[in-house]
Structures are given as C-alpha cells and as structure tokens.
Amino acid sequence: MAAQLQLTADHEALLQHQCRTIPKEQLHQPGPDFIDRSFVPSSRSAQVIRSLGQLYNHGRLGGTGYLSILPVDQGIEHTAGSSFGPNPMYFDPENIIKLAVEGGCNAVATTFGTFGTVARKYAHRIPFLVKINHNELLTYPNKFDQIMFGSVEEAWNLGAAAVGATIYFGSEESGRQIQEVSAAFERAHELGLATVLWCYTRNNAFKTADKDYHVAADLTGQANHLGVTIGADIIKQKLPENNGGFTALKFGKIHKAMYEQLSSDHPIDLTRYQVANCYMGRIGLINSGGESLGAGDRDAAIKTAIINKRAGGQGLISGRKAFQRPFAEGVELLHAIQDVYLDDSITLA
C-alpha cells in the first residue's frame, strides 16, 4: 500500500500538466501485464522472460509494471571514499544488499565483488543485477572509458537475474563499447539473463559555456534508441534537462518535428521523448535518481518519480540519495519513490 505522499507546490504543478506532444495512447504503457504484452511476443527466450519476471514481480512494486532499483557501483565509478564517506557502513557490501531488501526494491544493482561476498546468503531474497563494466578513476590522468570487469558467465554463476552495462554514446571509445556490450547482451540472453543498459552520453564537446547537452532530450533519446537496438530489456537514462543538442552542436540529423511537435521545454514532455525512443515504451525507461544534495533529496526524488511516471517511464534507479544517509532514512526515501508508482491518482500525462 502507498503511504500518503507529501507533495509540494512543485509536485502539484507536475500533476496538472497535460502532454500535447506524443499522445499517451501511442505508448506501450506500464502495467501488471507488461511482460505479456511487450516481451512474450519478442525474440526473448522463456528463460529471459522468467528473469524479467523476477525483476518486475519483486518488492513493493512487484506486479505493477514499475521498477525501483538500488544501484551501488559508485565505489568504482566515483571512488569508494567519496561514495561511502558520508555513511561508512556501506564499505561493507552486505549493508548494500540489506538496504535494497528493507527498501522493498525490485532488484539491487552492484559489482562482481559485492555480490561475490554475499551471493549465497541473498540470491534467493532479492534479484541481482550485476554491473559488468565500469569507468575506474584511479588512472592518472583520468580517462573516461567503460571497460569490462568480468564475464556474463560469472554473473550467471553468482545467481544474477540480469546484467547491466554502460555505454558512453558519443565518446571516442563508443564504437568498441557498443560491440562489447552487444556481444555481452547476446550471451546474457543465451543464458537466460535480462539486460539493462546505462545509456549515457559522454563527449567534452557536448558541454558548452552556457549549457550541458549531456542531458538534452534529443541526444539522450538517440542514445536510448541505440540501446534498445542492441538488445537492452531496460534502459537507464538521466532525466533530460534541456533540448536542442543536435542543433546547438551542429551535428547529426534532425527534423523540425523533433522540437516543435514531439517535445517541449516541459520536463514531462522531454522525458516522453526519451520513452518514445525506447520503441514507444516497449522497452522500459528508468531514470537515474542523481546525486545526493542533502535535505532536499526526498522532494527531488519524488519530483523525478512523478516526471518519469507521467511521461510513461517505468521507474527510478536511485542510489546515492538512499545510501548516503542513515539506513532508516534511506529505506524511507526508497519507499517515498515507490509510493509515487503505487499511487493510482498519478497517471500518464
């Protein structure tokens, strides 16, 4: 059951928005029968369907068609000290799993090392999503490249229901990453595992003096479209904050309808464009929760969840806002996110 959500005026304004870009009727909308409608007719095997069922039918959102995933790979991506310094208990990998279990998440996404220490104790209690590649930051000077940290077979041996990977679309190394991840996802499907792709854009040219187009709807939407093309079952993407990356940076192919008809400057409309690029929602879009900024994290998380849900997305994958605070507060924040998806009065715009 959803608790009574404490909504701000900002939240209420989002609930009043009417989407006049891509009609919700054209979307493959989330729901209890989403796997039957979207994946059963696809090329996915019975084993992959079963793994997707593990993800979609677990936790407080189980059976709703929505997902709440706890991701904790920041110990590699951002350094362990900066990630766990605010709450050192999470240097112990077991506490990561405990937070996901107590938080009622559909799954926990983390590293080979974390799962390797506790797999036998928790593999039957919560679905594992193993992140198979990372950008490590110990190399000096820093380089930004996702490299494989293990194999799909190793993830399968750990009892995983799914594997996750990141591609830095737009980066110099993106061609190699696309090939590596495509092959890994093919192997994952052969073994019956679901696949989740972090579809991030990364290129220094995407950030100008006055705007960061790494979070532009048109660039992130195209990254999503590439991600679903190589076999991702779920797409993870940052919430869009602007648009017009292709036009501002003067590259790529565009049509004026992308900006004049299929989107607007409203965050729900920007996010709906991301959903449209996930085969009109046939492949679920989950947005990232972003960094922890302190006291306003709960309201920010609820806002992101409302935008994602009303746009036609399938949930949030939120980590730092949950684990960089005391355990009980982290559980409460995860529940607050989930309550947005459990609230039937919050509908597609």
N, C-alpha and C positions, 0 to 999 in steps of 0.2 A: 504494500500500500504506500502511496505517496504521502509524505507529510505536507502540511500547509506551507506552500512556498512563500517566503518573504520577498516580495517584489518591490523594486524601486521604481521611480517615475521613468527612468531609462528603460527598464524592463517592460513596463506597461506600454510605452510608446512602440516597442518592437511588436507587441501583441496586437496592436491596431493596424499594422502595416498590411496593405493589400498588394500582392505581387501582380504587376501588369506587364511583365516581360514574358517569361516562359510559363504557360498555364500549368498549374499543378496536375491537371487531368492528363497531361502528356508524360508525367513521370511514372516510373515504377516505384510506387510508394512503399515505405517500410510497413510491416505488419506481421502478425503471427504466422502467416503463410508465405512469407517472403522467399524462403528456401525453395518451397514447392513451385512458386511462380517463376523465380529467376534462375535457379541453379539446376533444378531437376531436368529442365529441357535442354540444358547445355551439355558440353562435352565432358563435364566433370564426372569422375567415376563414383560408384557407390561409396567407396572409402572416403573420398574427398567430401561428399555430401554428409557422411557421418561426422567427419571432423568439423565441418561448418555447423552441423547441428550441435556439437559440443559447445562451440563458441556462442551461438545465438540462443541456446537454451539453458545457459548457466547464469547464476547470480540473480540479483534483484530485478534485472531487466530480462531475464530468461523468458522466452516465448513471446516477446513483444515485437521482435524485428529490429530492436535497437541494441546498441553495444556501449558498454562502459569498460574501458581497458586501462589498467595501470601500467605505464611504461617506465622502466628504470634502467636505462642504458647510459645515463649521463655520466656515470663513473668513468666511462671510456671517452664519451663524446665531449665532455666538458671538464674533465679531471675529477677524480674522486673527492679531493679535498673541497673543491668549490661546490660540488653537488651535495655531499653529505656533511660538510662543515656545520650548516645550520641545525642538523639533527644527527649526531654521530651514531645513533643506534643503527642507522641503515648501512654502515660499513659492514654489519653482519647481514649476509644475504637472506637469512631466514626471515628477518623482520620485513623485508620487501614482500615476500610471499604472504606473510601474516596480514599485512596491510591490505593486500588485494582480496584476501579471503574475508576478513572482517568488513572490508568496504563493500562487499557484495558485487564485486566486478565480474564481468563475463570471462575475463582472462587476465593474466599477468604477462607482460612482455619484458623480457630482460635477457641477460647474456648467458653464453655457454657456462661460464664459471659459476654464476649464481645458481642456475638450475642444477649444475653438476654437484653442488654441495648438499642439495636438499631434495633431489628429484624423487627418490623412493618414498619420502615422507609426505609429499604433496601432489604427486602426479595424478592421484585419484580424487583430489579435493578441489582442484581448480585447473582449467585448461592452460597449458603452457604455450606461449608464443615466443619462439626462440629467435632473437635477432642475430642473423648470421654474418652481417658485415658492419663495419664501423669506420668512423673517422677518428683516428687517435691523434692526440695533440702533444705528444712528447717529442716528436721530431722537430728539430730546430734548424732553420726557421720553420714555423708551422706550414704544413701543406694541407689542402682540403681535398681529400680523396677517400672514398669509401672502399675498403679492402676487406676481403673475406677473412673471417676469424675462425671458421670451422666449416664443416660439411653438413649438407642436408641429412645424410645418414646419421651423423652424430646427434642432430636434433631429434630424429626419429627414435634413436636409442634412449634418449632422455625421457621419452614418453610425450613428446610435444604433439599438440593438436594442429599447430601451424608454425610456419617460419615467416620471419619478417626481414625485409632488407630495405636499404635506402639507395636511391639513385639521385645524384646531383645533376639534374637535367640542365643543360646549358653550359656545363663545365667542360674544360678541355678533356677530361677523362670520361665524359659521359658515354661515349661510344663503347668503351671497354666495359663500363659498369652495366650498360644495357645488355650486352652479350652475356656477361657473367650471371646477372640476376635472372635473365630469361632462361638460361640453362638450369639454374638452381630451382626456379619455379617449376620447370618441366619435370625435373627429378622429384620435387616435392609432391607434385600431383601423381606421379607414378607410385609413390609410397603412400598415397592417401592423405597427405597433409594439405591443409588450407594455406593460402599465401596472402600476405599483407605487405603492401609497398608504401614506404615513405617517399612520396613524390615531391621532393624539394627542388627548387631552382637554385642554382649557385653559379654566379659569374660576377666578378667585380664591376663589370660594365652595367649590370642590372641596377646598381645603386648610383643615383645621380646626386648632385649637390642638394637638391630640394625634395627628392622622393626616392623611396626604396621599392623598386618594382619586383623584388623577390616575392612580394605578396600581392602582386597585381592579378586580378581575376583572369585576364587573358593569358598571361604566362603560366600561372598555376593551373588554369583549366586545361591548357595544352599538355602540361606535364601529366595531369590526370589521364588525359586521353591516350598518351603514350603508355602509361602504366597499365591501363586496362587492356591495351593491345597485347602486352607481353604476358598476360595471364594472371594478373593480380585478382584475387577474390574480394579484397577490401582495399580501399585507397585511404591512406592517411595524408592529410594536407593541412597546411597552415591556413587559418582563416584569412580571406582576402581583405585588404585594407584600401586598395585603390584599383585603378584600371588603366588601360591605355599603354601598357608596356611596349607592345609592338610598335605603336605609332611614335611614342616618345624616343625609343631607341633606334627607330628606323630600320627594322629588320623583320623577317617573317612575312607571312601572307595574311592579309586581313580582308574583311568585308565590313562595310559600314554598319550592317545589321548587328554585328557583334557588340557594338557600343550603343547604337541608337534604339534597337528593338529587343535584344536578348539580355540586356543588363541595364543597370542604372547606377547611381552612386550610393544606393542604399545597401547596407551590409547583407541583408537577406537576399536581395537580387544578385549581388556579386557572388554570394555563396551558391545560389541556384545555378549560376553559370558553371560553377565547378561541378555541381551534381549532373548537369546536362552533359558534361564532358566525360562522365562516368557511365556512358551509354544510357543516358536519361534515368539514371538511378538503378539500372540493372545490376551494377556493381556498387556496393555501398560506400558512401563517403563518410569518413570520420575525421573531424577536425582536431588539431592539437590544442592542448589547454594553455600552452605558453608558459613563460617563466613566472616564478613567484615574486610578487611585489609587496607582500605583507598583508596589512589589514583589509585591503580591498579585494583579496583573492576570491572570496566566496561570491561576491556580487559579480565580479568579472567572469567567473566560471559559469554562473547561471546565465549571464548575458550571452556568452559563447554558445551554450547549450540551446538557448532559445533561438538564436540565429540559425544554428545548424538544423534544428528540428523543423523550424518553419520553412527553411529553404528546401527541405526534402532529404537532408542528410540522415545518417543512421547512428550518430552518437559522438562521444568525445573520447580521446585517448589522452588523459591528463595525468602528469606525473609530479613535476616539481611543486605545484600548488598543494599537492597532497602530502608528499614525503618530506618537504622542507618545513614541517611544522609538527607539534606534538602528535603522537599517534592518534589519540581520540579525536583531535581536530581534523586530522587527515581523513579519518573514517567519515566524519560529519560532512566534510566538503565533498567527498565522493558521493555520499547519499544525496546531497543537495543537487548535484549534477543529475543523478539518476531520477530524482523526483520530477525534473522537467519532462523527462521522457515518459514517466508514469502518469503525468497529469493529462487526462483526456481533453481538457479545455484548451490546451496549447496545440493548435492544429497547423497544418500546412498553410502558408500564406497564399 
